[in-house]
Amino acid sequence: MKYLYNRRTIVALVMTLMIFLISLVGLAEENQSSPFVYTLKVEGMVTAGTTNHIRRSIEVAEKDGAEALVILLNTPGGLVNATLDIVGDMISADVPIITYVSPQGGIAASAGTFIMIGGHKAAMAPGTTIGAAMPVMVRPDEEGSAAADDKTILFLAGHMKSIAEARDRPGDIAERFVTENLTLSGGEALELGVIDLIESNLDSLLNSLDGEKIELESGIVTLNTSNASAREMEKTTQEKITHLVSNPQITFVLLLIGVYGLIIGFSSPGTFVPEVLGAISLLLALYGLGLFEVNLFAALLMVLGVGLLVAEALTPTYGVLGVGGVISMVLGILYLPVEPLVSDRWLAQFRFMAFGIGIIGSVVLVIMLAGIYRLKKSPIIHGSREFMMDVARVVETIDPEGLIMVRGELWKARSAGGEKIEKDMQVRIIDRENMTCIVESDLKEE
C-alpha cells in the first residue's frame, strides 16, 4: 500500500508540473501574438541623446515586430543636427511611427514641430500647442535673440515643407511654422490637416488608429492597435549621459568645473582630487561641445579666457589677466552655441547661466587675489627666526655639535654655551645660522 501511495503521489506531481508548463507555453504564445506598441518620451531639450534614444527605439520596434512606435512629445525645441538626424531616421523607418503631443497642456515647439510632422500619423492632446519653429540666433542684449539669417530660415522652411509633403500634410502650412513663426492649437492643426486626430490619452489614440493603413518602404501595413499594450522604451545609461552633456548649459558648467579644477590642482599640487575632477569634467565638456553647432570666433574667445585665467593663477598679475579671462569666457559662452531651433525661454536661461558663470569666475578670482594679498602681507616664516624658541629633542649628543629633532625634521645643532648636551635631552632653539640651529639646554628629559 505504501508503494502504491508513493506512486500515485509521483504521478500527481508530474501531471501538475506538465499542466503548469503547458500553461506557461500558452501564455508565452498569447503574449507573442498580442498586439503591442513601443512608446518613448521626448521631454525638455532635444539633444544628441534624444537622437540615440529614438534611433535605438526604431531598431528595436522593427526587430520585435511592434505595431507602431509612439513618440510622446513635450518639448520647447533643441539642437539642429539632432533634430535633422531624428527626422531622417523617422522617414526611413520600417515601422509605423505615431507622434503624439501630450499630456494636456504640453507643447511641441521649434524642433518638436519638425519631429511631430515626421510621424506617419500625428495627434495632439486637448490643450496642446505646436509651431513657433522660426530659427533664432543669440544676442547678448536684453532682447536675448533675433531671427536667424535668411539662408538658415529658407533652408529649414524648405526642409519642413519637404517633410510635411512626404507625410501627405500641407507643405505651405508647415512652411509657415518656420517663416512666420506660426503657432497652432490642436483644433486649428486638425482643421488645417497638419495632424490626423485629437485624443485625450494614449489608449483612445491607439483605438482610434486601429485599422489605419500606413505606407512603409517595405509595403503597406494595417495598424492593429485596438487594445494593444504599450511598452515604454527607457533611456539607457549611455543615452542619459549623452543627453546630459550635449545640453549646452550642462556643457559649460562642466567646462567651468574643469578649468577651475585644473587651476586649483596646479596651484596646490598633491591633493589630486581637483586635478582628477577637473580633467574628467573638461573631457566631458569637450565631448559635449562636439555634439552641437558652435561659433568658431566664440570658441577662440573661450580658449583665450581659459589661458588668461591659468596665467593669472600661475603668474599673479593682481587681477589684470584674470579680469580679461573672465570677460573672454562670458563673451565666448554667450556667442558659442549656434542652435537656431532652441526656444527664446531657453536662450534667456542660457544668458542667465553665462552671466552666472562670469559672477562665479569673478568670485573665484577675488578669492585668489585675496589669498595672494594675505600671502604678501604675512610674516616670513623661513630664515633665522623660523624655529625661534621651539623646543626640540636631542637625537645625537651635542658636543658641541649634534643633531636635534624639531617639527618632525632632523637639524644640525650647536650648543650656545659650548656645553655638552646628552641624547634625549630637551633643548630650546634660540637662533639659527644657515643650516645649524643654536640651542640651549631646557634641563628636561622626556
N, C-alpha and C positions, 0 to 999 in steps of 0.2 A: 504493500500500500504506500509506503514511504517513497519507493522508487517511482510509482505511478504519479504520486503528488508532485514530485520534483520535475517529472517530465512535463506535466501539464503546466507547471509554473514557467518552465523554459519556453514552451510553445506560446504561451500567452505573452511573454516578454518579447519574443521575436515578432509576433503579429503586431504588437503595439509599436515596435520600432519601425516595422515596414509601413504601417499606416502613417506614422509621423514623417518618414522620408518621402512618401508619396505626396503628402500634403505640402511639404516644402517645395518639391519639384513643381507641383501645380501652382503654388503661389508665385514661384520664380517665373514660370511661363506667363502667368497672368500679368505680373509686373512688366515683363518684357513687351507684352502685346498692348498694354495700356498706353494711350497717348500721353505724351509729356512735352513740356516746353522748358527751355532754359531761360532764366532771367538774369540780368545784371543791372546794377545801378551806376549811372553816371551822375555823380553829385559834385558840387564845387567846381573847381577849375579843371578844364580838360588838359591833360598833360601827356607826356610820353608813357607814363604808367597806365593811363587810360587806354592808350593805343594798344599796348601789350595785352591788357586785360581783355579788350574786345576781340583782338586777333585770336587769342587762345580760345575764347568762348566760341567763336565761329568754327574753329577747327574741331573743338570737342562736340559741338552740336552737329556738325556734318558727320563726324565719325560715329556718334551714338544714334544717329537717325532720329533726332528730335523733330517734332512737328514744326517748331519755329524757335527762333531766338528773340526774346523780347528785351529791348533796351529801354529801361526806365530813366527818363531824362528829368533832371532838375539842376540846371547849370547856367551860370551867367556868361560863360564864354571860356576861352582858353587859348592854347598855343596853335599857331597856324599849321606848322608841319604835322603836329599830332592830329589835328582835325582833318587835314587832307589825307593823311595815311588811313585814318579810320574810315572816311567815306570811300576811299579806294578799296579797302577790304570789304566793305559792305556791298559795293557794286558788284564785285566779283564773287561774292559768297554763293555757295551752292546749297544754302538752307534759307528758308523764308525768314526775313528779318522784320520784326514789328517794332516801330519806335512809338513810345507812349510817354507823353509829358504828364508826369504825376509826382506827388499827390496833388490834391486840390490846392490851388494857391501857388503851385510851382511854376517855373519858367524854363524855357529853352531859348536863351538869347544868344546872339552872335554865333560862336562856334557850335552851340547847341542846336541852332536852327539848321545849320548845314547837316548835322547828324540826323535830325528829325526828318528832313527832306529825303535823306538817303535810304529810308526804310521802304521795303516793298509795300507795307501798309503802315499808315501813320494815324495816330489817335491822340486825343488830348482829354484830360480830366476836366470837369467843370471848374471854372475859375482860374485856369492856367493861361499863360501868355507865351507867344513865340515872336521872333523877329529881332529888330534892332541890331542888324549884322553889319552896319557900316564900319569899315576898318578905321582905326584911330591911330594916332601917334602921340607919344609922350611929350608934354610941355611942362617945364618946371615952374610956370607961373601959377597964379591962383586958379585959373580955369582947369589946369591939370591935363587936358587933352584937346586934340583938334582932329578934324578929318584927315585921313592919310592922303598921300598924293594920288592924282588921277590914275596913274598907271596901276597902282595897287587896287583901287576901287574898281576899275574896269575889269581887271583880271578876276577878282573874286566874284564880281557880279556875273561875269560870263560863266564862271565855274558853277555858281549857284543855279543859274538858268539851265546849264547842261545836266546837272544832277536831277533837277525837277523834271525836265523833259524825258530823261531816262526812266523815270518812275511814273510817267503819264500825268504829271502835275503841271499847272500853268506856269510856263517859264517866265512870262512877263511879270507875274505877281512875285515869284521867287526872286527875280532880279531886283525888284523894288526893296526887298529886305536889306540889300547892300547899298543901292544907290540913294534911297530916300529914307533909310532907317525905319522902314515900315514895321509897325507892331500890330499883331492881330490877337484877338481873343479866340477862344475855342469856336464860338458860334460864327465869327467872321471868317476864320480859317476854313470851316466846314462849308460855308456858303460859297466861298471863292474856289473851292476844290483843292485847297492846299493839303487838307487832311481827309481821311476817309470816314471817321466817325468820332463821336464824343461818348465816352463811357466813364462811369464814376469809379470803377475798380477793375482790377485785372481779371477777375472771374467773369464779369459781364462782358469784358472786351473779348476774351477768348471764346465765349459762347456766341457772340455776335459775328466773329470772324469764321466760325465753323462753316465749311463748305466753299469758302472763297478760293478761287483759282489764282495761283502765283506762278509767274513765268520765270524760271531759272535758266541758267546756261545749259543744264542737263535736260531740260524739258519743263512741261507744265505740271505742277503738283497741286493737289486739292488739300486745303487745311482740314485737319481732323482735330479740332481744338475744343470741341464741346466736352466739358468735364475733364479736360486734360489737367494733369498735375503740373505744378510749377516747381522747378528745381533751381535754386539760386546759385549762381557762379560767384564764389567769393574770390577776392584778390589773393594771389599768392604773396609770400613774404617779399620776394623779389619785385613783384609789381607794386607793392606798397612802398618799398624803398625808392623805386624809380619814380613813382608818383610824387613822393615827398621831395626828393632832391631836384626834380625837374620843375618844381614851382619856384619861379624867380625870387620870391620873398624868402623862402627857406634857403635857397642857394646863397643869397647874400648874407644871411645870418651865419651860415656855415663858413663863408669866406671871412667874415669878421672874426669869428672864433679862431679860425685857422691862423690868420695874420697875427692877432694879439697873443695867441698861444705860443707861436714861434718866437715872437719878440720877447715875451716873458721868459721862455725857455733859454734863449740866447743870453738874456741879461742875468739870469740866475741859474747857471748850469748845474746839473747834478740831481735835480728833482725828477726829471724825465716825464712827469705827468703832463705839464703844459706842452712839451715838445710833441709827445705822442698824440695827445688830444688835438693839438693844432695841426699836425701832419694829416691825421685821419679826416678832420673837418675840411682841410684845404683840398685833399684829393676828392672828397665827395662834392665839394663846391665846383671844382674844375670839371668833374663828370656832369654835374647839373648844367653848367654853362654851355656844354656841348649839346644840350637837348632842346635849346630854344634859340631863336634868332637874336643876334646881338649886334650892336653898333661898334665897329672897329675903333673909331675915334674914342668912344667912351671906354672901351676895354683898355686902350693905351693910357687913358687918364687914370684908371684904377691901378694899373701896373705902376705908374708914376707915383700915385698916392701910397701904395704899399712900400715902394722903395724909399720914399721920403720918411715914412714912419719908422722903418727899420734903421735908416741912417740916424734919425733922431735918438733912437734907443741906444745905438752903439757909439755914436759920437755926439753927445748932447750939445745942442746949439741954443739952449734956453727957449725952445719953442718955435724957432723960425722954420725949421724943416718940418716939425710936427704939425703946425697950423697949415702949412702948404699941403701936407699929406692928407689931412682930414678934409680940406676943401676939395682936393682932387678926387678923393674917394666918393664924397657925396655927389659931386657932379657926374662922375663916372657911373654911379649907380642909377642916377636919375635918367641918364640918356642911354644906358646899356641895352635894356630889352627893346626889341623892335617886333612887337607882337600886336598886329592890328585887330585881332579878334577878341581881345580882352575887354571887359566892361569898364565904364567910367568909374564905377564904385571900386573895382579892383585897382585901377590906376590911382585913385585917391588914397587907398590903403598903401599902395606901393610908395607914393610920395611921402606919406607919413613915416613909413618904415625907413626910407632913405635919410630923412632928417633925423629920425631917431638914432640911426647908426652914426650920423655926424655928431649928435649930442653925446652918445656913449664914447665915441672916439675922442671927443674933446675932454670928457671927464677923465678918461684913462691918461690922456696927455697931461692934464693938470696934476694928476696923482704922480706921474713920472717926474714932472718938473719939481713938484714939492719935495719928493724924495731926494732928488739931486741937490736942491737948495739946502735941505737939512743935512745932507752929507757934507756939503761945503762948509756949513756952519759948525758942525760937530767937532769936538776937540780931537786932536791927533792921538791915536791910541798906540802908535808904534814909536820907537825911539827909546831914549834912556829912561823915560818915566813909565814905560809900558807895564812893568811889574812892580812899580813903586809901592812899598810896604806890604806886598803879598807875602804870605807865609809859605815856605817850601820845605821839602824833606830831603835830607842828605842821602844820596844813594851810593856815593863813593866818597870816602873820607877826604875832607878838605884840609890840605896840609902843604902849603897854604891854598892850593887849588884842588878842586874835585868836581863832582857832578851833583846836581840837585834836580828834583822833580817838582815842576811848578805848572799848574793848569794842564796836567797830563802830558807835559813835554819835558824832555831832558835838556838841561842847560849847563854850560860850564860855569863854575862859581869860584870866587876868591874871597877869603876872609878879609873883612875891612881892617881888622887889627893885626892880621898875620897869625892869629892863634889857630891851633888845630881844633877842628870840629869833627867829631866822630860820625860814623854812618848811623842813619836812622834818627839823628837829632833834627829838631826843627830849627829853621833859620828864618830870618826876616830879610827880604831884599830891600836895600836902601838906595841902590843906584845900579847903573849898567854901563859898561864900557864896551862898545862894539858888541861882540857875542858873549861877553863874560859878565855875569851878574855879581855885584858886590853885596855881600851878605854879612850879617852879624848873628851871633847865636841867640836863639829865642829861649834857651835853657829849659825846653820842654821835650820829653821823649814821647813818641806815640805809644 
